[in-house]
Amino acid sequence: MSENPETSTPILEAIDIRKSYQQGRRTIDVLRGIDLAVHPGEFVAIVGPSGAGKSTLLHILGTLESPDSGTLNLLGSDTASLPKAKRAELRRNAIGFVFQFHHLLPAFSALENVMMPARVSGVSAQDARTPARELLESFGLGERLDNKPAELSGGEQQRVAVARALMNSPKLILADEPTGNLDRPTGQKLENDLIDFVRNQSASIIVVTHNEDWADRADRVVRLIDGRIENTNTDDSLIP
């Protein structure tokens, strides 16, 4: 699925990423020197026990949080050296986020929610409407464009959230347990749709998951334990 890692330039490269938090007088080391490179078109699954630092790592890779130390290069830019506004612009245009909870705007329709990333990037409502509608139609929601989140099922809400994440044609998709709250058939359908998009767009995807089916389909499985990468391979027996 991905380009040859030996010949392609990484779309994302994390070097010696470290992160800790204070809990009272105690320092908790969440990430203890993470090195990770992701190449164009690559599907990477991050697995490991609860508390291993998976979500924290994903947030740092997506520039939602800053590491205490280390370097994060995204599309050839050292994110720490970018002004805050430029970093936000890079995140908005290059990364699509999918979380376990959909975080849809309740007052807006499905179509308006999906249009939002393009609107924030300065695209007019008229120009954003057609690609947003096409995305929703591709996820089987062509009849639900005008429905608000409260009028949609859980699976439909999550599909809207995925469509929203893909609205700006991101080069990198970061997904944190995106099917964790869905029943198995609904979750599998969403996985298939998301993987199809990644393949068609030559985008890269990093998925934090406990789902064996997800990890089994990845190009690479990264196991995180106690804030460190233990090993990297495609053996789904590593999934807890």
C-alpha positions as protocol buffer text, in pm:
chain_id: "A"
residue {
  index: 1
  type: MET
  ca { x: 0 y: 0 z: 0 }
}
residue {
  index: 2
  type: SER
  ca { x: 281 y: 244 z: 85 }
}
residue {
  index: 3
  type: GLU
  ca { x: 574 y: 360 z: -126 }
}
residue {
  index: 4
  type: ASN
  ca { x: 910 y: 199 z: -72 }
}
residue {
  index: 5
  type: PRO
  ca { x: 1031 y: 336 z: 265 }
}
residue {
  index: 6
  type: GLU
  ca { x: 1389 y: 324 z: 142 }
}
residue {
  index: 7
  type: THR
  ca { x: 1321 y: 560 z: -148 }
}
residue {
  index: 8
  type: SER
  ca { x: 1034 y: 783 z: -33 }
}
residue {
  index: 9
  type: THR
  ca { x: 1063 y: 1086 z: 194 }
}
residue {
  index: 10
  type: PRO
  ca { x: 862 y: 1043 z: 515 }
}
residue {
  index: 11
  type: ILE
  ca { x: 545 y: 1248 z: 533 }
}
residue {
  index: 12
  type: LEU
  ca { x: 594 y: 1251 z: 909 }
}
residue {
  index: 13
  type: GLU
  ca { x: 904 y: 1189 z: 1117 }
}
residue {
  index: 14
  type: ALA
  ca { x: 917 y: 1191 z: 1497 }
}
residue {
  index: 15
  type: ILE
  ca { x: 1263 y: 1190 z: 1655 }
}
residue {
  index: 16
  type: ASP
  ca { x: 1320 y: 1122 z: 2027 }
}
residue {
  index: 17
  type: ILE
  ca { x: 978 y: 1251 z: 2129 }
}
residue {
  index: 18
  type: ARG
  ca { x: 939 y: 1282 z: 2507 }
}
residue {
  index: 19
  type: LYS
  ca { x: 643 y: 1393 z: 2716 }
}
residue {
  index: 20
  type: SER
  ca { x: 576 y: 1393 z: 3089 }
}
residue {
  index: 21
  type: TYR
  ca { x: 307 y: 1529 z: 3322 }
}
residue {
  index: 22
  type: GLN
  ca { x: 308 y: 1635 z: 3684 }
}
residue {
  index: 23
  type: GLN
  ca { x: 68 y: 1459 z: 3917 }
}
residue {
  index: 24
  type: GLY
  ca { x: 114 y: 1633 z: 4249 }
}
residue {
  index: 25
  type: ARG
  ca { x: 481 y: 1592 z: 4333 }
}
residue {
  index: 26
  type: ARG
  ca { x: 513 y: 1295 z: 4101 }
}
residue {
  index: 27
  type: THR
  ca { x: 643 y: 1317 z: 3744 }
}
residue {
  index: 28
  type: ILE
  ca { x: 480 y: 1071 z: 3506 }
}
residue {
  index: 29
  type: ASP
  ca { x: 686 y: 996 z: 3195 }
}
residue {
  index: 30
  type: VAL
  ca { x: 428 y: 923 z: 2925 }
}
residue {
  index: 31
  type: LEU
  ca { x: 656 y: 912 z: 2620 }
}
residue {
  index: 32
  type: ARG
  ca { x: 1019 y: 815 z: 2668 }
}
residue {
  index: 33
  type: GLY
  ca { x: 1197 y: 872 z: 2339 }
}
residue {
  index: 34
  type: ILE
  ca { x: 975 y: 786 z: 2043 }
}
residue {
  index: 35
  type: ASP
  ca { x: 1124 y: 751 z: 1696 }
}
residue {
  index: 36
  type: LEU
  ca { x: 871 y: 697 z: 1417 }
}
residue {
  index: 37
  type: ALA
  ca { x: 869 y: 767 z: 1043 }
}
residue {
  index: 38
  type: VAL
  ca { x: 556 y: 733 z: 830 }
}
residue {
  index: 39
  type: HIS
  ca { x: 580 y: 731 z: 451 }
}
residue {
  index: 40
  type: PRO
  ca { x: 332 y: 842 z: 183 }
}
residue {
  index: 41
  type: GLY
  ca { x: 45 y: 595 z: 148 }
}
residue {
  index: 42
  type: GLU
  ca { x: 145 y: 395 z: 454 }
}
residue {
  index: 43
  type: PHE
  ca { x: -108 y: 251 z: 701 }
}
residue {
  index: 44
  type: VAL
  ca { x: 40 y: 226 z: 1051 }
}
residue {
  index: 45
  type: ALA
  ca { x: -146 y: 78 z: 1347 }
}
residue {
  index: 46
  type: ILE
  ca { x: -37 y: 173 z: 1699 }
}
residue {
  index: 47
  type: VAL
  ca { x: -131 y: -85 z: 1962 }
}
residue {
  index: 48
  type: GLY
  ca { x: -55 y: -139 z: 2328 }
}
residue {
  index: 49
  type: PRO
  ca { x: -215 y: -153 z: 2672 }
}
residue {
  index: 50
  type: SER
  ca { x: -416 y: 132 z: 2822 }
}
residue {
  index: 51
  type: GLY
  ca { x: -189 y: 398 z: 2966 }
}
residue {
  index: 52
  type: ALA
  ca { x: 97 y: 319 z: 2729 }
}
residue {
  index: 53
  type: GLY
  ca { x: 86 y: 671 z: 2578 }
}
residue {
  index: 54
  type: LYS
  ca { x: -89 y: 593 z: 2249 }
}
residue {
  index: 55
  type: SER
  ca { x: -336 y: 884 z: 2250 }
}
residue {
  index: 56
  type: THR
  ca { x: -73 y: 1128 z: 2377 }
}
residue {
  index: 57
  type: LEU
  ca { x: 157 y: 1024 z: 2093 }
}
residue {
  index: 58
  type: LEU
  ca { x: -122 y: 1069 z: 1838 }
}
residue {
  index: 59
  type: HIS
  ca { x: -199 y: 1418 z: 1970 }
}
residue {
  index: 60
  type: ILE
  ca { x: 168 y: 1516 z: 1944 }
}
residue {
  index: 61
  type: LEU
  ca { x: 197 y: 1374 z: 1591 }
}
residue {
  index: 62
  type: GLY
  ca { x: -106 y: 1585 z: 1500 }
}
residue {
  index: 63
  type: THR
  ca { x: 43 y: 1898 z: 1666 }
}
residue {
  index: 64
  type: LEU
  ca { x: -249 y: 1916 z: 1909 }
}
residue {
  index: 65
  type: GLU
  ca { x: 5 y: 1889 z: 2190 }
}
residue {
  index: 66
  type: SER
  ca { x: 372 y: 1982 z: 2203 }
}
residue {
  index: 67
  type: PRO
  ca { x: 640 y: 1740 z: 2321 }
}
residue {
  index: 68
  type: ASP
  ca { x: 870 y: 1834 z: 2606 }
}
residue {
  index: 69
  type: SER
  ca { x: 1163 y: 1755 z: 2378 }
}
residue {
  index: 70
  type: GLY
  ca { x: 1233 y: 1593 z: 2044 }
}
residue {
  index: 71
  type: THR
  ca { x: 1165 y: 1686 z: 1683 }
}
residue {
  index: 72
  type: LEU
  ca { x: 850 y: 1646 z: 1475 }
}
residue {
  index: 73
  type: ASN
  ca { x: 879 y: 1698 z: 1100 }
}
residue {
  index: 74
  type: LEU
  ca { x: 556 y: 1713 z: 901 }
}
residue {
  index: 75
  type: LEU
  ca { x: 563 y: 1748 z: 522 }
}
residue {
  index: 76
  type: GLY
  ca { x: 926 y: 1856 z: 548 }
}
residue {
  index: 77
  type: SER
  ca { x: 865 y: 2125 z: 812 }
}
residue {
  index: 78
  type: ASP
  ca { x: 998 y: 2121 z: 1166 }
}
residue {
  index: 79
  type: THR
  ca { x: 671 y: 2196 z: 1342 }
}
residue {
  index: 80
  type: ALA
  ca { x: 840 y: 2348 z: 1649 }
}
residue {
  index: 81
  type: SER
  ca { x: 1003 y: 2617 z: 1434 }
}
residue {
  index: 82
  type: LEU
  ca { x: 674 y: 2727 z: 1278 }
}
residue {
  index: 83
  type: PRO
  ca { x: 479 y: 3023 z: 1417 }
}
residue {
  index: 84
  type: LYS
  ca { x: 159 y: 2917 z: 1591 }
}
residue {
  index: 85
  type: ALA
  ca { x: -62 y: 3037 z: 1305 }
}
residue {
  index: 86
  type: LYS
  ca { x: 146 y: 2851 z: 1044 }
}
residue {
  index: 87
  type: ARG
  ca { x: 139 y: 2535 z: 1252 }
}
residue {
  index: 88
  type: ALA
  ca { x: -239 y: 2560 z: 1280 }
}
residue {
  index: 89
  type: GLU
  ca { x: -266 y: 2612 z: 904 }
}
residue {
  index: 90
  type: LEU
  ca { x: -47 y: 2307 z: 836 }
}
residue {
  index: 91
  type: ARG
  ca { x: -255 y: 2098 z: 1077 }
}
residue {
  index: 92
  type: ARG
  ca { x: -582 y: 2218 z: 924 }
}
residue {
  index: 93
  type: ASN
  ca { x: -481 y: 2151 z: 564 }
}
residue {
  index: 94
  type: ALA
  ca { x: -258 y: 1843 z: 596 }
}
residue {
  index: 95
  type: ILE
  ca { x: -416 y: 1636 z: 874 }
}
residue {
  index: 96
  type: GLY
  ca { x: -758 y: 1480 z: 917 }
}
residue {
  index: 97
  type: PHE
  ca { x: -855 y: 1375 z: 1270 }
}
residue {
  index: 98
  type: VAL
  ca { x: -1100 y: 1097 z: 1359 }
}
residue {
  index: 99
  type: PHE
  ca { x: -1169 y: 1033 z: 1726 }
}
residue {
  index: 100
  type: GLN
  ca { x: -1367 y: 771 z: 1915 }
}
residue {
  index: 101
  type: PHE
  ca { x: -1634 y: 1033 z: 1986 }
}
residue {
  index: 102
  type: HIS
  ca { x: -1756 y: 1220 z: 1682 }
}
residue {
  index: 103
  type: HIS
  ca { x: -1750 y: 1579 z: 1823 }
}
residue {
  index: 104
  type: LEU
  ca { x: -2000 y: 1699 z: 1564 }
}
residue {
  index: 105
  type: LEU
  ca { x: -2150 y: 2046 z: 1602 }
}
residue {
  index: 106
  type: PRO
  ca { x: -2506 y: 1977 z: 1724 }
}
residue {
  index: 107
  type: ALA
  ca { x: -2665 y: 2288 z: 1572 }
}
residue {
  index: 108
  type: PHE
  ca { x: -2540 y: 2210 z: 1221 }
}
residue {
  index: 109
  type: SER
  ca { x: -2660 y: 1957 z: 967 }
}
residue {
  index: 110
  type: ALA
  ca { x: -2448 y: 1666 z: 849 }
}
residue {
  index: 111
  type: LEU
  ca { x: -2363 y: 1860 z: 533 }
}
residue {
  index: 112
  type: GLU
  ca { x: -2269 y: 2173 z: 726 }
}
residue {
  index: 113
  type: ASN
  ca { x: -2049 y: 1973 z: 963 }
}
residue {
  index: 114
  type: VAL
  ca { x: -1857 y: 1820 z: 674 }
}
residue {
  index: 115
  type: MET
  ca { x: -1821 y: 2158 z: 503 }
}
residue {
  index: 116
  type: MET
  ca { x: -1671 y: 2313 z: 815 }
}
residue {
  index: 117
  type: PRO
  ca { x: -1298 y: 2233 z: 758 }
}
residue {
  index: 118
  type: ALA
  ca { x: -1313 y: 2386 z: 411 }
}
residue {
  index: 119
  type: ARG
  ca { x: -1501 y: 2689 z: 540 }
}
residue {
  index: 120
  type: VAL
  ca { x: -1241 y: 2744 z: 812 }
}
residue {
  index: 121
  type: SER
  ca { x: -973 y: 2725 z: 541 }
}
residue {
  index: 122
  type: GLY
  ca { x: -1143 y: 3008 z: 353 }
}
residue {
  index: 123
  type: VAL
  ca { x: -1344 y: 2812 z: 95 }
}
residue {
  index: 124
  type: SER
  ca { x: -1684 y: 2962 z: 16 }
}
residue {
  index: 125
  type: ALA
  ca { x: -2000 y: 2779 z: 116 }
}
residue {
  index: 126
  type: GLN
  ca { x: -2090 y: 2740 z: -250 }
}
residue {
  index: 127
  type: ASP
  ca { x: -1758 y: 2577 z: -337 }
}
residue {
  index: 128
  type: ALA
  ca { x: -1754 y: 2358 z: -26 }
}
residue {
  index: 129
  type: ARG
  ca { x: -2106 y: 2223 z: -67 }
}
residue {
  index: 130
  type: THR
  ca { x: -2051 y: 1989 z: -363 }
}
residue {
  index: 131
  type: PRO
  ca { x: -1740 y: 1803 z: -237 }
}
residue {
  index: 132
  type: ALA
  ca { x: -1900 y: 1773 z: 108 }
}
residue {
  index: 133
  type: ARG
  ca { x: -2214 y: 1624 z: -43 }
}
residue {
  index: 134
  type: GLU
  ca { x: -2008 y: 1383 z: -254 }
}
residue {
  index: 135
  type: LEU
  ca { x: -1818 y: 1267 z: 54 }
}
residue {
  index: 136
  type: LEU
  ca { x: -2138 y: 1202 z: 246 }
}
residue {
  index: 137
  type: GLU
  ca { x: -2285 y: 1018 z: -50 }
}
residue {
  index: 138
  type: SER
  ca { x: -1973 y: 800 z: -70 }
}
residue {
  index: 139
  type: PHE
  ca { x: -2035 y: 703 z: 294 }
}
residue {
  index: 140
  type: GLY
  ca { x: -2397 y: 614 z: 220 }
}
residue {
  index: 141
  type: LEU
  ca { x: -2543 y: 929 z: 376 }
}
residue {
  index: 142
  type: GLY
  ca { x: -2683 y: 1098 z: 68 }
}
residue {
  index: 143
  type: GLU
  ca { x: -3031 y: 1093 z: 219 }
}
residue {
  index: 144
  type: ARG
  ca { x: -2916 y: 1240 z: 551 }
}
residue {
  index: 145
  type: LEU
  ca { x: -2751 y: 1563 z: 437 }
}
residue {
  index: 146
  type: ASP
  ca { x: -2991 y: 1792 z: 622 }
}
residue {
  index: 147
  type: ASN
  ca { x: -3018 y: 1589 z: 940 }
}
residue {
  index: 148
  type: LYS
  ca { x: -2855 y: 1719 z: 1257 }
}
residue {
  index: 149
  type: PRO
  ca { x: -2639 y: 1485 z: 1469 }
}
residue {
  index: 150
  type: ALA
  ca { x: -2918 y: 1412 z: 1718 }
}
residue {
  index: 151
  type: GLU
  ca { x: -3125 y: 1278 z: 1429 }
}
residue {
  index: 152
  type: LEU
  ca { x: -2856 y: 1030 z: 1320 }
}
residue {
  index: 153
  type: SER
  ca { x: -2760 y: 691 z: 1459 }
}
residue {
  index: 154
  type: GLY
  ca { x: -2423 y: 642 z: 1625 }
}
residue {
  index: 155
  type: GLY
  ca { x: -2281 y: 482 z: 1313 }
}
residue {
  index: 156
  type: GLU
  ca { x: -2413 y: 762 z: 1095 }
}
residue {
  index: 157
  type: GLN
  ca { x: -2265 y: 1024 z: 1325 }
}
residue {
  index: 158
  type: GLN
  ca { x: -1924 y: 862 z: 1307 }
}
residue {
  index: 159
  type: ARG
  ca { x: -1942 y: 839 z: 929 }
}
residue {
  index: 160
  type: VAL
  ca { x: -2016 y: 1212 z: 917 }
}
residue {
  index: 161
  type: ALA
  ca { x: -1714 y: 1269 z: 1141 }
}
residue {
  index: 162
  type: VAL
  ca { x: -1492 y: 1066 z: 907 }
}
residue {
  index: 163
  type: ALA
  ca { x: -1623 y: 1254 z: 604 }
}
residue {
  index: 164
  type: ARG
  ca { x: -1547 y: 1580 z: 782 }
}
residue {
  index: 165
  type: ALA
  ca { x: -1191 y: 1462 z: 851 }
}
residue {
  index: 166
  type: LEU
  ca { x: -1143 y: 1392 z: 480 }
}
residue {
  index: 167
  type: MET
  ca { x: -1295 y: 1717 z: 356 }
}
residue {
  index: 168
  type: ASN
  ca { x: -965 y: 1897 z: 289 }
}
residue {
  index: 169
  type: SER
  ca { x: -808 y: 1588 z: 123 }
}
residue {
  index: 170
  type: PRO
  ca { x: -547 y: 1551 z: 400 }
}
residue {
  index: 171
  type: LYS
  ca { x: -212 y: 1387 z: 337 }
}
residue {
  index: 172
  type: LEU
  ca { x: -222 y: 1231 z: 684 }
}
residue {
  index: 173
  type: ILE
  ca { x: -516 y: 1086 z: 875 }
}
residue {
  index: 174
  type: LEU
  ca { x: -489 y: 1030 z: 1250 }
}
residue {
  index: 175
  type: ALA
  ca { x: -756 y: 806 z: 1400 }
}
residue {
  index: 176
  type: ASP
  ca { x: -793 y: 726 z: 1771 }
}
residue {
  index: 177
  type: GLU
  ca { x: -1016 y: 418 z: 1821 }
}
residue {
  index: 178
  type: PRO
  ca { x: -1254 y: 548 z: 1550 }
}
residue {
  index: 179
  type: THR
  ca { x: -1481 y: 242 z: 1565 }
}
residue {
  index: 180
  type: GLY
  ca { x: -1457 y: 183 z: 1939 }
}
residue {
  index: 181
  type: ASN
  ca { x: -1820 y: 280 z: 2005 }
}
residue {
  index: 182
  type: LEU
  ca { x: -1969 y: 103 z: 1704 }
}
residue {
  index: 183
  type: ASP
  ca { x: -2109 y: -247 z: 1662 }
}
residue {
  index: 184
  type: ARG
  ca { x: -1888 y: -482 z: 1461 }
}
residue {
  index: 185
  type: PRO
  ca { x: -2068 y: -466 z: 1121 }
}
residue {
  index: 186
  type: THR
  ca { x: -2094 y: -86 z: 1133 }
}
residue {
  index: 187
  type: GLY
  ca { x: -1732 y: -57 z: 1242 }
}
residue {
  index: 188
  type: GLN
  ca { x: -1610 y: -286 z: 964 }
}
residue {
  index: 189
  type: LYS
  ca { x: -1800 y: -84 z: 703 }
}
residue {
  index: 190
  type: LEU
  ca { x: -1642 y: 235 z: 830 }
}
residue {
  index: 191
  type: GLU
  ca { x: -1296 y: 76 z: 829 }
}
residue {
  index: 192
  type: ASN
  ca { x: -1342 y: -35 z: 468 }
}
residue {
  index: 193
  type: ASP
  ca { x: -1458 y: 310 z: 357 }
}
residue {
  index: 194
  type: LEU
  ca { x: -1168 y: 484 z: 531 }
}
residue {
  index: 195
  type: ILE
  ca { x: -908 y: 244 z: 396 }
}
residue {
  index: 196
  type: ASP
  ca { x: -1051 y: 280 z: 44 }
}
residue {
  index: 197
  type: PHE
  ca { x: -1014 y: 658 z: 71 }
}
residue {
  index: 198
  type: VAL
  ca { x: -654 y: 629 z: 188 }
}
residue {
  index: 199
  type: ARG
  ca { x: -567 y: 398 z: -102 }
}
residue {
  index: 200
  type: ASN
  ca { x: -740 y: 614 z: -360 }
}
residue {
  index: 201
  type: GLN
  ca { x: -579 y: 937 z: -236 }
}
residue {
  index: 202
  type: SER
  ca { x: -234 y: 793 z: -154 }
}
residue {
  index: 203
  type: ALA
  ca { x: -276 y: 941 z: 192 }
}
residue {
  index: 204
  type: SER
  ca { x: -111 y: 801 z: 504 }
}
residue {
  index: 205
  type: ILE
  ca { x: -305 y: 685 z: 807 }
}
residue {
  index: 206
  type: ILE
  ca { x: -207 y: 620 z: 1167 }
}
residue {
  index: 207
  type: VAL
  ca { x: -468 y: 434 z: 1373 }
}
residue {
  index: 208
  type: VAL
  ca { x: -458 y: 382 z: 1748 }
}
residue {
  index: 209
  type: THR
  ca { x: -660 y: 67 z: 1805 }
}
residue {
  index: 210
  type: HIS
  ca { x: -731 y: -245 z: 2007 }
}
residue {
  index: 211
  type: ASN
  ca { x: -915 y: -386 z: 1705 }
}
residue {
  index: 212
  type: GLU
  ca { x: -738 y: -690 z: 1557 }
}
residue {
  index: 213
  type: ASP
  ca { x: -906 y: -644 z: 1218 }
}
residue {
  index: 214
  type: TRP
  ca { x: -770 y: -291 z: 1187 }
}
residue {
  index: 215
  type: ALA
  ca { x: -417 y: -388 z: 1284 }
}
residue {
  index: 216
  type: ASP
  ca { x: -421 y: -696 z: 1062 }
}
residue {
  index: 217
  type: ARG
  ca { x: -477 y: -474 z: 758 }
}
residue {
  index: 218
  type: ALA
  ca { x: -197 y: -230 z: 843 }
}
residue {
  index: 219
  type: ASP
  ca { x: 134 y: -217 z: 659 }
}
residue {
  index: 220
  type: ARG
  ca { x: 305 y: -192 z: 994 }
}
residue {
  index: 221
  type: VAL
  ca { x: 208 y: -252 z: 1357 }
}
residue {
  index: 222
  type: VAL
  ca { x: 383 y: -41 z: 1620 }
}
residue {
  index: 223
  type: ARG
  ca { x: 356 y: -164 z: 1977 }
}
residue {
  index: 224
  type: LEU
  ca { x: 383 y: 99 z: 2249 }
}
residue {
  index: 225
  type: ILE
  ca { x: 461 y: -9 z: 2605 }
}
residue {
  index: 226
  type: ASP
  ca { x: 541 y: 225 z: 2895 }
}
residue {
  index: 227
  type: GLY
  ca { x: 604 y: 515 z: 2661 }
}
residue {
  index: 228
  type: ARG
  ca { x: 847 y: 330 z: 2435 }
}
residue {
  index: 229
  type: ILE
  ca { x: 812 y: 153 z: 2102 }
}
residue {
  index: 230
  type: GLU
  ca { x: 881 y: -212 z: 2176 }
}
residue {
  index: 231
  type: ASN
  ca { x: 889 y: -337 z: 1820 }
}
residue {
  index: 232
  type: THR
  ca { x: 746 y: -277 z: 1475 }
}
residue {
  index: 233
  type: ASN
  ca { x: 605 y: -546 z: 1249 }
}
residue {
  index: 234
  type: THR
  ca { x: 284 y: -680 z: 1099 }
}
residue {
  index: 235
  type: ASP
  ca { x: 227 y: -966 z: 1345 }
}
residue {
  index: 236
  type: ASP
  ca { x: -124 y: -924 z: 1484 }
}
residue {
  index: 237
  type: SER
  ca { x: -36 y: -1157 z: 1770 }
}
residue {
  index: 238
  type: LEU
  ca { x: 112 y: -846 z: 1933 }
}
residue {
  index: 239
  type: ILE
  ca { x: -232 y: -696 z: 1988 }
}
residue {
  index: 240
  type: PRO
  ca { x: -342 y: -709 z: 2351 }
}
